[in-house]
Amino acid sequence: MTQVEGTLDGKIAIVTGAGQGLGRAIAVEMAKAGARVAVVDLNPSTAESVAAELSEYGEPGLAITCDVGDRGQVKSVVERTVAEWGGIDIVVNNAQNLRVVQMPFIETDEELLRRHLNSGLFGTYYFLQESYEHLKSGRGSVINIGSGAGVAGLKDHFAYAATKEAIRATTRVVAREWGPDGIRVNTICPAAYDTPSMNEFLSKATDEMKGYMTGQIPLGRFGGADEVATVAVFLAGNASSYMTGHTLMVDGGSNMDAGR
């Protein structure tokens, strides 16, 4: 038996941005743990590829194309998932438009800020509202994805960092409001390095730069998306049944004591 096998048996999960990187890793680990997973992504081909991949661990995933910044499309994802499988137990709000992330604050225009807010904050907001009744009936779990960039105030990342901190604030507010309904809401702030965007960056980085980066991580190495994904499985399952409103820093110790 693997670390997560069977811990989500019978659960129904929606994972956004699941066509690649961290989202894909979370979808895979949840499928390994026994969940049925709606693989939601802006790119239909990647959604279909990951959904097919999940059949290796049980039932194939449900591939759904969606722009998470469009409430109508989000509503359709929720309705289709419920129609297909009868409910929703887990929502992972992972989708985030990462194009042109690095930009000094003074150079950040409204279009860039809106792009980040639409995919990150509004996508999270829409999925929370549209799935609420289903999560309530099943005493479900929501996992929002934040970032150490927001916690640390990373230079040149205003639009991204502001969006991710807004998501963390949303987690805390909704956790308090939905606690009486038995719905748990938590945030993961990951530092995973085997994702497409980071792999592209590292492929161009010098050995000196890579050494500097790992030197800032107390565990002394880059983390894997699967290591973050297993934490998502933990938050989705019964082992974390008395946890809500928290931020878990899954970053090798890069931002110690920052999950407030």
N, C-alpha and C positions, 0 to 999 in steps of 0.2 A: 504493500500500500504506500502511495506517495504521501507527501506532507499534507496535501489538501484533498485527497481522494475521498469522495463520499460526504464531505462536509456541507455541500449545498444540494444534496439530493432533493429533487422535486421543486427546486426554486426556479423562478423565471426572472431572467436578468435582461436589462437593456444596457448596452455599453455604447456610448457615442464615440466617434472618432476611432472606431475599432478596426479600420482597414489597414492599419500599419502601426509600428512603434509600440508605445505603451498601451494604447487601446487594444491592439491585437493581442498583446501579452496577457492583458486582463481577461479578454474574452476566452483565450485558450485555457488559462488557469481556472477560470470559473467553470468551463466545460469539463475540465479534468475533475473538478470537485463535484460534478453531477448536475450542474445547472443547465437549463436550456437558455440559450443566449441569442438575443436579437442583436445582430451585428449592424450597427448604424454608422454610415459613412457618407461623405459628400460624393465620393467616387464609387460608382456602382460596381466596377470591375474588382476593386480591392475588397469591397464588402462581400461580393459573391465568392471571392477566393478564400477569404477567412471563414466565411460560413461553411463552405465545403470542407475546409481543413478541420473544423470542429467535429465532423462525423467520425474522425479517428478516435474520439473520446466518448462517443455516444450518439446522441441525436444531432443531425446537421443544424447549424445555426440558421437563423432567419435573416437573410440579407435585405436591408432596407436602405434605400438612398434617401438622404435627408440633409437639407441645409438647416442646421439647428438654430439659425438666426431668424427662421420663418415659423411663426407659431402654428400656422396651418399645417405645415409639413410635420412639425413635432406632434401635433394632435393626431395626425394620420399614423405616425409610428406607434403611438400609444394604442390607438384603436386597433391597428392591425395585429400588434402583439397580443392584445387581450382576445381578439377574435380567434387567433391561431392557437393560443395556449391557455386562455381562460383567466389570466391575471398578470400581475406584476409584483414581484417581491423585492427586486433590487434594481436601482438605477445608478449607473456610473456616468457622471458628467465629466467626460474627458476631452471632448472636442474643443479645439482651439486653433484659430487661424494663426500660424506662426510666420507667415511671410513678412519680410522686412521688420523683424523684431527689434533689431538694434538701431536706436535713433535717439540722439540727445533730446532732452525735454524741449528745449527752445526750438528745435526743428520739427517737432511732432505736430502734424496737422490734424484737423478734425477727421479727415477721411481715415487716417491710420488708426486713430483712437476708436472711432466707430467700428472699424473692422474687427478690432480685438474685442470690444465690448459686445458686439453682436454675436460673435461665435462663442465667446466665453461666458460673460455674465448673462446675456439675454438667453443664450442656449440653455444655461443652467436654470434660469428663472422659468422658462417655458416648460422644460421637462418636469421640474418640481410641481408646478401648478397643474399640468395636464395629467400627471400620474398620481396625484395626491389621493384620490378616492380609492384607487387600487392598492396603493401602499398602505393606506389606513386599514383596509379590510384584511390585509395579510400581515399587519405589524411589520412593515418592511424596513429596508435599509437603503440609505442614499450615501454614495461616496462621491464627493466632489474633489476635483483635482486642482490644487493650488500650485504654488511654486516658491522655492527659496528666493527667487528674484524679487518677489514682493516682500517677503520677510526681511531680507537684507537690504532692500532698496538698491538693487543692482544698477549701476551706472548705465545710461543709454537704453534702458528698458522701461521707460515710463509707461507706455500704453499697455504693455504686457503685464508689468508689475502691478499697476493700478487695477487692472482687470482681475488678476489673481487674488489680490487682497480684498476686492469687493466680493469675490466668491467665498473667501474665508469668513467675511462678515455675514454673508447670507447663510452660511452653514450654522453659525452660532444663533442667529435670530430664529431660523426655521427649526433648529433642534429644540429650542425653548418652547416654541409655539406648538410643535407637533409631538413633543414628548408625551403628553397625555393620550395621544392616539397610538402610542406604542411604536411610532416611527423614529428610527435612529438616523442621525445625519452627521457625518464626519468628513474631514478633509485629509487628503494625503498630499504632502509637498514632496515630490520625488526629485531625485537626481539620477536619472537613468541615462546611460551613455550608449546603449546599443539601439538607438532609434535612428531613423533616416536622417533627420536634421543634424544630430550630433555626429553620426558616422561621417557625414559629408564634411563637417567642420574638422574632425580629427584627421581625416585623410589629407588635409592640407596643412595641419599643424606640424611644427617642427618637434623633434624629440625634446628640445629644451622647453617648449611650451607645454607639451604633455607632462613632462616632469614637474613643471611648476603647478599645473592643475592638480595632479595627484598629490602633490605636496601640501595642498590646501585641504585635503580630505584626511581626517584622522585615521580612517581605516586604510589609507594609502593606496587605494585602487579605485577604478571606475566601477560603478554599479551596473547591474543588468536590469532590463525591463521586467524579467521574470521575478526578480527579487522584490520589486515594487508590487507586482501583480499578486504575489502571495499575501501581501499585507492587505490588499483589496479583498481577497477571499476571506481573510480573517475578519475584516470589518463587516462583511456581508453575512457571516455565519453566526451561529449561536455562541461561539467562544467569546464574542465581544458584546454579548446581550445587555451589558450594563454600561456601555460606553456610548455617549452621544455628545455632540458639540465640540469634539476635540480635533486638533490638528496633529497628525503623525508625520514627523520629519523622517523620510526614508532617503537619507542622503549621505550615509557613511560618516555622519557626525559633523558635516559641514556647517550646520546651523544649530549648534547645541542649545537646548533650553529655549528654543524659539517657537514652540508650538502653543503659544498663548493667544 
